[in-house]
Amino acid sequence: MSSTRNRRPLKTTTSNQTPLLHRRLKTKPALTVIVILLLGNILWLIAWLIPNEVQEIGSDEQVAAIDGDIITRQEWMVAMEERYGKETLQNLVNESVMEKAAKKYKIKVTDEEIDLELALMRSAQDKFDTAMKNLSAEQLRQKIRSQLILDKVLTKDVVIKEDSIEKYYEENQALYNTKTSYRTNFIEVDSKKAAEEALSEIKNTSDFSVLAREISVDSASASLGGDIGFLTEKQENVDPAILKAAEALKVGEVSKAFKLDNGHYGIVQVQEIVEGQSFTYDDVKEHIERELALEQLPQSVTPEAFWSEFNATWYYGEAKKGK
């Protein structure tokens, strides 16, 4: 078709054909501009309508209803930010700041170091606090990584003598021979009948953690979906019946109802089993050296102390002072 157009000017034409061709050539740019403007207006209208529609859907979407009163997604998100937004954002900033510090000070943290810290934390329940229980496995590892970076930065210039490290290891070997531990969920109810009913619900695909929140009379663990952390042999402040039930289970299994010392009944579910380990001096030498170095610091230091060094700012606008 293009070759036909190229030959047209060479043909003999009437006097009326040439003006028509000229009119077409003059009209074509104008039509192009009109089409472009029209398409632009259509696209602008679509771009204006769609975000509004998405916003309306997102803000007015019902996420819950109580006796006819609706809770919208927007209300939910606002409440989430008010209750947890500040802490969550602070943790994200701290993690990022620590990663910057690791690069600046050439700090390395290995998976083996994180595994060691996790094992020691599991055997020392006072360190495995409520905040830790609320974290996923990956979040917990990231939190430990950030803490290790901070500890290494703070102690990089502190010198600890070899004999001090050896002495500490000899005096605290029990800390480095960890026993098998069981990450356990727990439901406590006031009667055997209630326990049997709970077991029936769990068998019928009811989620253990959800049920724990709903019916467990142990408020501390109920608020965490029944999570009571890692249990180990002869652990103090834990009903022996709970540990005995957990030790008989495989990961994911739920126990039968059992009687507690206080006369109530319990049910447990094992989330994770970590086999006991024995760590040699070489395994824990750097860990001990770091712990002894931290003891020599005049005061505790948090990641916020490094915010100004790495120009960290955040939504809440509070100034953070450097070290």
Residue pairs with C-beta under 8 A, 6 or more apart in sequence:
58 73
58 74
59 72
59 73
59 74
60 72
60 73
60 74
61 72
61 73
62 70
62 71
62 72
62 73
63 71
63 72
63 73
63 76
64 70
64 71
64 76
65 71
86 316
89 314
89 315
89 316
90 304
90 314
91 143
93 307
93 312
93 314
94 146
94 302
94 303
94 304
95 142
95 143
95 146
96 312
97 303
97 306
97 307
97 310
97 312
98 145
98 146
98 149
98 150
98 303
98 306
99 146
99 149
100 306
100 310
101 107
101 149
101 150
101 153
101 306
101 309
101 310
102 108
102 109
102 149
102 153
105 152
105 153
105 156
107 149
107 152
107 153
107 156
109 145
109 148
109 149
109 152
113 148
113 286
113 287
114 141
114 144
114 145
114 148
116 279
116 283
116 284
116 287
117 144
117 147
117 148
117 287
118 140
118 141
118 144
119 178
119 274
119 277
119 279
120 127
120 175
120 176
120 178
120 287
121 127
121 128
121 132
121 144
122 128
122 178
122 181
122 230
122 232
122 274
123 175
123 178
123 179
123 181
123 230
123 232
124 175
125 229
125 230
125 235
128 229
128 230
130 224
132 140
132 143
132 229
133 224
133 227
133 229
134 224
135 143
146 303
150 301
150 302
150 303
151 290
151 294
152 290
153 306
154 293
154 294
154 297
154 301
155 290
155 293
155 294
155 297
158 293
158 296
158 297
160 289
160 292
160 293
164 292
165 285
165 288
165 289
165 292
166 281
168 288
168 291
168 292
169 176
169 281
169 284
169 285
169 288
176 278
176 279
176 283
176 284
177 276
177 277
177 278
177 279
178 232
178 276
178 277
178 278
178 279
179 232
179 233
179 276
180 232
180 233
180 273
180 274
180 275
180 276
181 230
181 231
181 232
181 273
181 274
181 276
182 230
182 231
182 232
182 243
182 246
182 247
182 249
182 270
182 272
182 273
182 274
183 227
183 229
183 230
183 270
183 271
183 272
183 273
183 274
184 227
184 228
184 229
184 230
184 231
184 242
184 246
184 268
184 269
184 270
184 271
185 208
185 209
185 212
185 221
185 225
185 226
185 227
185 228
185 268
185 269
185 270
185 271
186 212
186 216
186 218
186 221
186 226
186 227
186 228
186 242
186 266
186 267
186 268
187 195
187 198
187 208
187 211
187 212
187 215
187 216
187 218
187 226
187 266
187 267
187 268
188 216
188 217
188 218
188 221
188 260
188 264
188 265
188 266
189 195
189 198
189 215
189 216
189 217
189 264
189 265
189 266
189 267
190 217
190 264
190 265
191 264
191 265
192 257
192 259
192 265
194 215
194 265
195 257
195 265
195 266
195 267
196 257
198 211
198 215
198 257
198 267
199 254
199 256
199 257
199 267
201 211
202 208
202 211
202 254
202 267
208 225
208 226
208 254
208 269
209 225
209 226
209 227
210 225
211 226
212 221
212 222
212 225
212 226
213 222
213 223
213 225
213 226
216 222
216 226
217 264
221 227
221 228
226 269
227 271
228 238
228 242
230 274
231 238
231 242
231 243
231 246
232 243
233 243
235 243
239 260
239 261
239 262
239 266
240 261
241 258
241 259
241 260
241 261
241 266
242 260
242 266
242 268
244 258
245 255
245 256
245 258
245 266
245 268
246 255
246 268
246 270
248 255
249 255
249 268
249 269
249 270
250 270
250 273
251 270
251 271
251 272
251 273
252 269
252 270
252 271
253 269
253 270
254 267
254 268
254 269
255 267
255 268
255 269
256 267
257 265
257 266
257 267
258 265
258 266
258 267
259 265
259 266
260 266
301 323
304 320
305 320
305 321
305 322
305 323
306 312
306 322
306 323
307 320
307 322
308 320
308 321
308 322
309 322
309 323
312 320
